[in-house]
Amino acid sequence: MEKKTIGEISKTLKYGQMKEKDKKIINDSQYITNGESLLIIKDNEHCQIFLNHLTTTNIKIKALTKVKISGDYFIDSEYEEIEIDNGACVELQFFEEGWYILSSDGIKM
């Protein structure tokens, strides 16, 4: 358990909880990951997400628009990019020299 104090507010984080800075809403057309555990993509016609293994090793991406995901290594050892549609969600893990899809719904390859 980790305890964080912000001003007069004290918050205890239990195992499995995300810190607020680990979550981000993205409404830009392009974004490079920077250590987030969760991205929610919305308010844009489409978005290109680039997975940076130097800052991010596990991430969940929820799409409320069309999203193309690529990275500095192949995804599942064969894809340069994947595309998910509005409403879909995917979890990716970086391991050794590649990104791997751990769970997903609505992926188009």
Buried (B, 14 or more C-beta within 10 A) or exposed (E): EEEEEEEEEEEEEEEEEEEEEBEBEBEEEEBEBEEBBBBBBBEBEEBBBBBBBEEBBEBBBBBBBBBBBBBBBBBEEEBEBBBBBEEBBBBBBBEEEBBBBEEBEEBEE
